[in-house]
């Protein structure tokens, strides 16, 4: 275990850049996993991380101590004082442990026969993470994000997704209209003005769900590439739903429909 006691340490400076800058994470092709839940979720699917960074108090917590005791020789462990670790922390309440891993890449190319979730300009990382969580829970395994979506592997998105990243194939910077033009199933988009209700439309396999940005919805070019547009009935007085809530409703209506035949 390597211990760092100075803010002037070159490795500490590198860690701080990695924690604070999305540009640095992209340049170095590294991702930060904050907390034992994300680290263990990564381990179940991808193996051991490249480096564990732990605070003095974090290293003393039973769960982290057990994990550190079983780290293989290929994983570097860096220990920091609580003050140094807190300066790195990407959350308001530091977890005391984080991992650095290589930026995960999809294991395969886009599958035009697979159930898919497409996000068009969803810019809030919390919404992207929540949708990824619902996607994984609903059994969908492929996600395509347009270039102007929030970064899928940012710390805020990772926290909101609660480990879903490691259960789905995530393709960032995608051409949504191009994918839909070649898709072999039906593509369904949510749209407030759509005349058809979610609860009466067919949801046949394979299925691509398309969800748009928080303010503008699905862009016209992407909407034109879908076969169906549906609205979610809202008997209350609200004008719209949060995109993450809308996605969860649509995905689990799909689960219900498939379960009940």
C-alpha positions in Angstrom: 0.0 0.0 0.0 1.4 3.4 -1.0 0.8 6.3 1.3 0.6 9.9 0.1 0.9 12.7 2.7 1.4 15.8 0.5 -0.8 17.7 -1.9 2.3 18.3 -4.0 2.8 14.6 -4.7 2.6 14.1 -8.5 0.3 11.1 -8.2 -2.0 13.0 -5.9 -2.2 15.9 -8.4 -3.1 13.4 -11.2 -5.8 12.0 -9.0 -7.2 15.4 -8.3 -7.4 16.2 -12.0 -9.1 12.9 -12.7 -11.7 13.7 -10.0 -12.4 17.2 -11.0 -12.2 17.2 -14.8 -14.4 15.3 -17.3 -11.8 16.3 -20.0 -9.0 14.7 -18.0 -11.1 11.5 -17.6 -11.6 11.3 -21.3 -8.0 12.1 -22.1 -6.7 9.4 -19.7 -9.6 7.0 -20.6 -10.1 6.4 -16.9 -13.3 6.3 -14.8 -13.8 6.9 -11.1 -16.0 4.6 -9.1 -16.9 6.2 -5.7 -18.0 3.9 -2.9 -18.0 0.1 -2.2 -21.3 -0.5 -4.0 -20.0 0.7 -7.4 -16.6 -1.0 -6.9 -18.3 -4.3 -6.1 -20.7 -4.0 -9.0 -17.7 -3.4 -11.3 -15.9 -6.4 -9.8 -18.8 -8.8 -10.4 -18.8 -8.0 -14.1 -15.3 -6.7 -15.0 -12.8 -8.0 -12.4 -10.4 -6.0 -10.2 -9.9 -2.3 -10.7 -6.5 -0.9 -11.6 -6.2 1.2 -8.4 -8.0 1.7 -5.2 -7.7 5.0 -3.4 -8.7 4.9 0.3 -8.7 7.3 3.2 -7.4 6.5 6.7 -10.9 6.3 8.1 -12.2 4.5 5.0 -9.6 1.8 5.3 -10.8 1.0 8.8 -14.4 0.4 7.9 -15.1 -3.4 7.9 -16.4 -3.7 4.4 -13.5 -1.8 2.9 -10.9 -3.5 5.1 -12.2 -6.9 3.9 -12.1 -5.8 0.3 -8.5 -4.4 0.7 -7.4 -7.6 2.3 -8.5 -9.6 -0.8 -7.1 -7.2 -3.4 -4.8 -9.0 -5.8 -1.3 -8.0 -6.5 -2.3 -6.4 -9.8 -4.4 -3.7 -8.0 -2.5 -0.7 -6.6 -3.7 0.7 -3.3 -3.1 4.3 -2.4 -3.9 5.5 1.1 -4.5 9.2 1.9 -5.2 11.1 5.0 -8.9 12.0 5.4 -8.2 15.6 4.6 -6.5 14.7 1.3 -9.2 12.3 0.4 -11.9 14.8 1.2 -10.3 17.2 -1.3 -10.6 14.6 -4.0 -14.2 13.5 -3.2 -16.8 13.8 -6.0 -19.7 13.6 -3.5 -20.7 15.9 -0.6 -20.2 13.0 2.0 -17.0 11.2 1.0 -17.3 7.4 1.0 -13.7 6.9 2.0 -12.9 4.6 -0.9 -12.9 5.0 -4.7 -11.5 3.0 -7.6 -9.9 4.0 -10.9 -10.7 1.8 -13.8 -10.1 1.9 -17.6 -13.0 3.5 -19.4 -15.3 0.5 -20.1 -16.0 0.0 -23.8 -18.9 -2.0 -25.3 -18.0 -5.6 -25.7 -19.6 -5.7 -29.2 -21.0 -3.4 -31.9 -24.5 -2.1 -32.0 -27.1 -4.9 -32.4 -30.0 -4.0 -34.7 -32.1 -6.9 -33.4 -31.8 -6.2 -29.7 -34.2 -4.4 -27.3 -32.6 -1.0 -27.0 -33.0 2.3 -25.2 -32.1 5.5 -27.1 -31.5 8.8 -25.3 -31.7 12.0 -27.4 -30.1 15.0 -25.8 -30.9 14.0 -22.1 -28.5 16.4 -20.4 -29.0 15.8 -16.7 -26.6 13.2 -15.4 -29.0 12.2 -12.7 -31.7 11.5 -15.3 -29.3 9.5 -17.5 -28.2 7.4 -14.5 -31.8 6.8 -13.4 -32.8 5.7 -17.0 -29.8 3.3 -17.1 -30.9 1.9 -13.8 -34.5 1.3 -15.1 -33.1 -0.1 -18.3 -31.1 -2.7 -16.6 -33.9 -3.6 -14.2 -36.3 -4.0 -17.1 -34.0 -6.5 -18.8 -32.9 -4.2 -21.7 -29.2 -4.7 -22.4 -28.3 -2.0 -25.0 -28.3 1.8 -24.7 -27.4 4.4 -27.3 -26.8 8.0 -26.3 -26.7 11.0 -28.7 -23.5 13.1 -28.6 -25.2 15.9 -26.5 -26.4 13.6 -23.7 -24.7 13.9 -20.3 -21.5 11.8 -20.1 -22.6 8.2 -19.2 -19.5 7.6 -17.1 -19.4 10.8 -15.1 -19.4 10.4 -11.3 -23.0 11.8 -11.0 -24.3 9.5 -13.7 -22.6 6.5 -12.1 -24.0 7.3 -8.7 -27.6 7.6 -10.0 -27.3 4.3 -12.0 -26.3 2.3 -8.9 -24.2 -0.2 -10.8 -26.4 -0.5 -13.9 -23.5 0.5 -16.1 -22.0 -3.0 -15.7 -25.2 -4.8 -16.8 -25.8 -2.9 -20.1 -23.9 -2.1 -23.2 -23.5 1.6 -23.4 -22.8 3.3 -26.8 -22.1 7.0 -26.5 -22.1 9.7 -29.3 -24.4 7.6 -31.5 -26.3 8.5 -34.6 -29.8 7.8 -33.4 -31.6 8.3 -36.7 -29.1 6.2 -38.5 -29.5 3.4 -36.0 -33.2 3.5 -36.2 -33.1 3.4 -40.0 -31.3 0.1 -39.9 -33.2 -1.3 -36.9 -35.1 -4.6 -37.4 -37.7 -4.1 -34.8 -40.2 -1.3 -34.0 -39.1 2.0 -32.6 -41.4 3.8 -30.2 -40.9 7.4 -29.0 -42.6 9.3 -26.2 -44.2 12.6 -27.3 -46.7 14.8 -25.4 -48.8 15.5 -28.5 -48.9 11.9 -29.7 -52.5 10.7 -30.2 -51.9 7.1 -29.1 -51.7 6.1 -25.5 -48.8 4.0 -24.2 -51.4 1.6 -22.8 -53.0 0.8 -26.1 -50.0 0.6 -28.4 -48.3 -2.7 -29.4 -44.9 -3.3 -27.9 -43.6 -6.2 -30.0 -40.1 -7.6 -29.9 -37.5 -6.3 -30.7 -38.3 -2.9 -29.4 -36.4 0.4 -29.3 -37.6 3.0 -26.8 -36.6 6.6 -27.6 -36.6 9.3 -24.9 -35.9 12.9 -25.6 -34.3 15.9 -23.8 -35.9 17.4 -20.7 -37.0 20.6 -22.4 -37.4 19.7 -26.1 -38.3 16.1 -26.3 -37.2 13.9 -29.2 -35.8 15.8 -32.1 -37.9 15.8 -35.3 -35.3 13.9 -37.3 -35.1 11.1 -34.7 -38.9 11.1 -34.2 -39.4 10.7 -38.0 -37.3 7.5 -37.8 -39.6 5.8 -35.3 -42.7 3.8 -36.2 -44.9 4.8 -33.3 -45.2 7.8 -31.0 -47.1 7.5 -27.8 -48.1 9.6 -24.8 -48.4 8.6 -21.2 -51.9 9.4 -19.9 -51.8 12.0 -17.1 -55.2 12.6 -15.5 -53.7 15.2 -13.2 -52.9 18.8 -14.0 -49.2 18.4 -14.6 -48.0 19.3 -18.2 -45.3 16.6 -18.4 -43.2 14.0 -16.5 -39.5 14.0 -15.7 -37.8 12.0 -18.5 -36.5 9.4 -16.1 -39.9 8.8 -14.7 -41.4 8.6 -18.2 -38.7 6.1 -19.2 -39.4 3.9 -16.1 -43.2 3.9 -16.8 -42.6 2.9 -20.5 -40.0 0.2 -19.7 -42.0 -1.4 -17.0 -45.2 -1.3 -19.1 -43.1 -3.3 -21.6 -42.2 -5.8 -18.8 -45.9 -6.1 -17.7 -47.1 -6.6 -21.3 -44.5 -9.3 -22.0 -45.1 -11.1 -18.7 -48.9 -11.1 -19.2 -48.7 -12.0 -22.8 
